[in-house]
Amino acid sequence: MSWLFAPAIAQILFSMGLTILVRINKIDRTISLLEIKPYFFITEVVPILGMFAGVFLFGKRLYSLSQQVKSLSNFPTLHLVKLYSLFFFFLLITMLWAAGVLWELPIFEYVEVQLVVFLFLLGYIGYFKPNFFEVPKILFRENKKPISAFSNYNDEKALEHLNKLFKEDALYTRPKLSLKELSTELKLPTRYVSYLINTYHSTNFHEFVNSYRVREVIQKLKKEEEQHKTILALALESGFSSKSSFNQVFKTHTGKSPSQYLSLKKP
């Protein structure tokens, strides 16, 4: 990647050459590097194109993630909002940068102000609320169906049954639910059930079950008829077996502890 430093090295060498020529009276004026079209293209246009490409790839991956988490059980909307905010900020900065360079609009001061405000804002947030930058654990994997020993099974039918057990029958509320118990309910081999969850839900069995349990707790917290219950009672009803495991899993999936989540929900 050393070639990325080529424009800077060229600028230094060119500036040194101009200085020498001026001192020996070969030229009587300072030549701006930006007047040289190839140099202008390499140092001004290429970085802008690269930035647009980076923002495009970021947006593409972000859109893919937002579509993916719809099929995964519980991924906090707040974290998607953070990522989309970053995407639109970088897109705006890149567009302003392009407008300033290509159309020579006097907007560099605005770009500088936005960058300074953005960096100071991130600094203050990081200092006063470090957990703001915590992102729940999620695996990014393409949902490709690999060639395996399970070719004699119908994945679509098995997934339909699996989703019914969780979404309609709420099997996840069963305390200490094991992969073997789930396999028995599905009447399928344990390894095959694990394969289904890993491949089509991009997570493992425990994360898959716990994501449903966390979502169940959050839904119960929104219901008026459940307000008289403690959050621990709701957690136990949703399938968690202890307070410690619930607190740990809840923070992993939401980025906040149960008490922090409750404080944000209070008017």
NUBA-317996 format. One record per residue (C-alpha): residue in three letters; x, y, z. Coordinates in steps of 0.001 Angstrom, whole numbers, padded with zeros to 6 digits, always signed. Layout:
N
ALAXYZ...
***
This chain:
267
MET+000000+000000+000000SER+003046+002284-000158TRP+001812+003640-003510LEU-000806+005600-001570PHE+001985+007924-000439ALA+002994+008675-004051PRO+001028+011970-004318ALA+002574+013313-001101ILE+006093+012307-002189ALA+005516+013865-005625GLN+004351+017097-004012ILE+007450+017291-001785LEU+009819+016643-004683PHE+008016+019082-006951SER+008007+021789-004281MET+011717+021280-003683GLY+012356+021584-007412LEU+010344+024793-007661THR+012221+026274-004695ILE+015563+025528-006342LEU+014448+026994-009669VAL+013195+030162-007969ARG+016477+030625-006081ILE+018605+030277-009208ASN+016274+032687-011013LYS+015109+030144-013566ILE+011511+031099-012828ASP+010149+034192-011204ARG+006864+032976-009846THR+005498+030219-007731ILE+003676+027540-009657SER+000693+025979-007948LEU+000639+022205-008075LEU-003119+022284-008478GLU-002648+023981-011848ILE-001167+020740-013130LYS-004144+018648-014264PRO-002670+015158-013656TYR-001591+016185-010170PHE-004979+017778-009481PHE-006751+014593-010605ILE-004568+012292-008487THR-004583+014361-005303GLU-008069+015905-005410VAL-010386+013869-007641VAL-009157+010335-006887PRO-009594+010701-003072ILE-013138+011963-003607LEU-013952+009015-005852GLY-012417+006697-003269MET-014523+008267-000530PHE-017702+007851-002589ALA-016769+004209-003197GLY-016210+003667+000536VAL-019511+005311+001458PHE-021289+003253-001206LEU-019858-000017+000140PHE-020706+001038+003691GLY-024280+001815+002660LYS-024593-001452+000773ARG-023354-003457+003746LEU-025590-001461+006093TYR-028652-002142+003961SER-027757-005830+003858LEU-027435-005813+007655SER-030804-004095+008132GLN-032437-006734+005936GLN-030596-009536+007729VAL-031600-008496+011236LYS-035268-008546+010271SER-035022-012317+010039LEU-032867-012537+013162SER-034944-012163+016237ASN-033804-009187+018289PHE-031437-006508+017109PRO-031974-003101+018788THR-033219-000409+016417LEU-031001+002143+018183HIS-027846+000532+016810LEU-029163+000678+013249VAL-029983+004354+013806LYS-026378+004975+014910LEU-024989+003245+011826TYR-027351+005026+009437SER-026488+008360+011076LEU-022795+007727+010422PHE-023569+006745+006840PHE-025524+009929+006070PHE-022925+012085+007823PHE-020074+010679+005725LEU-022210+010955+002591LEU-022911+014620+003317ILE-019264+015386+004022THR-018203+013659+000801MET-020775+015545-001268LEU-019673+018877+000217TRP-016039+017967-000381ALA-016795+017166-004038ALA-018749+020393-004457GLY-015873+022427-003030VAL-013201+020794-005194LEU-014977+020165-008489TRP-017262+023207-008607GLU-015074+025461-006451LEU-017932+026366-004117PRO-016837+028256-000974ILE-017980+025597+001462PHE-014755+024296+002989GLU-015392+026315+006134TYR-018722+024526+006584VAL-017014+021168+006107GLU-014404+022061+008702VAL-017064+023196+011179GLN-019044+019965+010715LEU-015959+017813+011197VAL-014878+019690+014320VAL-018371+019526+015839PHE-018665+015841+014947LEU-015301+014948+016490PHE-015981+016938+019670LEU-019422+015354+019932LEU-017955+011869+019635GLY-015346+012762+022231TYR-017897+013994+024762ILE-020187+011018+024160GLY-017263+008632+024550TYR-016265+010302+027823PHE-019675+010611+029470LYS-021380+007562+027961PRO-018837+004958+026810ASN-021456+002243+026291PHE-022961+004358+023491PHE-020406+002779+021158GLU-021080-000789+022239VAL-022561-002861+019437PRO-024419-006105+020162LYS-022679-009254+019084ILE-023874-010334+015686LEU-022288-012539+013071PHE-021958-011323+009491ARG-022116-014318+007266GLU-023660-014954+003905ASN-026682-017222+004110LYS-025274-019759+001696LYS-026385-023321+001874PRO-023204-025411+001865ILE-022973-028903+000517SER-023394-031086+003570ALA-024542-034428+004890PHE-028076-033032+005262SER-029018-032950+001574ASN-031777-035493+002228TYR-033627-033032+004487ASN-035964-030250+003407ASP-034478-027053+004859GLU-037474-024897+004005LYS-039923-027218+005739ALA-037650-027652+008764LEU-037186-023871+009097GLU-040925-023331+008897HIS-041434-025780+011759LEU-038586-024212+013746ASN-040011-020702+013359LYS-043460-021912+014380LEU-042112-023437+017589PHE-040503-020140+018529LYS-042842-017488+017142GLU-046184-019177+017797ASP-045548-021798+020467ALA-042929-019717+022362LEU-040759-022746+023017TYR-037974-020423+024173THR-039887-019758+027418ARG-039078-023287+028517PRO-036305-022913+031164LYS-032958-024452+030285LEU-034129-025386+026815SER-031415-027495+025191LEU-030551-028202+021602LYS-031421-031848+022204GLU-034909-030904+023451LEU-035458-028696+020430SER-034317-031492+018131THR-036786-033838+019800GLU-039622-031361+019227LEU-038624-031033+015574LYS-038034-034787+015219LEU-034727-033992+013542PRO-031061-034832+014315THR-029320-032458+016713ARG-026520-031703+014258TYR-029020-030815+011560VAL-030913-028400+013825SER-027643-026754+014760TYR-026798-026501+011060LEU-030152-024815+010321ILE-029664-022168+013008ASN-026024-021524+012118THR-026664-021277+008393TYR-030007-019490+008131HIS-029973-017356+011290SER-026228-016610+011373THR-025863-017446+015052ASN-025572-020396+017417PHE-028315-022163+019356HIS-027891-020288+022647GLU-027755-016848+020989PHE-030796-017781+018905VAL-032864-018770+021952ASN-031704-015854+024081SER-032549-013309+021385TYR-036186-014476+021516ARG-036165-014313+025292VAL-034809-010753+025329ARG-037396-009664+022803GLU-040121-011273+024911VAL-038982-009312+027982ILE-038936-006044+026028GLN-042432-006684+024676LYS-043744-007455+028162LEU-042217-004233+029513LYS-044378-002297+027048LYS-047638-003903+028172GLU-049650-002137+030886GLU-050960-005415+032303GLU-047377-006500+033029GLN-046327-003298+034811HIS-046962-004733+038287LYS-044285-007402+037746THR-040581-006977+038381ILE-038213-007216+035443LEU-036740-010380+037001ALA-040193-011985+037069LEU-040647-011124+033399ALA-037231-012571+032639LEU-038050-015849+034376GLU-041370-016042+032536SER-039494-015550+029264GLY-037232-018533+029896PHE-034206-017144+031724SER-033094-019291+034641SER-031295-016683+036761LYS-030851-012952+037272SER-027126-013003+036449SER-027570-014821+033144PHE-030449-012507+032212ASN-028451-009341+032940GLN-025495-010564+030895VAL-027564-011713+027927PHE-029754-008595+027970LYS-026732-006280+027764THR-025143-008392+025034HIS-028233-008089+022854THR-029274-004503+023584GLY-026036-002794+024547LYS-027572-001743+027886SER-028193-003312+031268PRO-031871-003879+032221SER-031777-000909+034631GLN-030294+001376+031963TYR-032921+000241+029476LEU-035720+000909+031951SER-034410+004372+032787LEU-034474+005305+029110LYS-038054+004117+028761LYS-039309+006197+031675PRO-040898+009553+030679
***
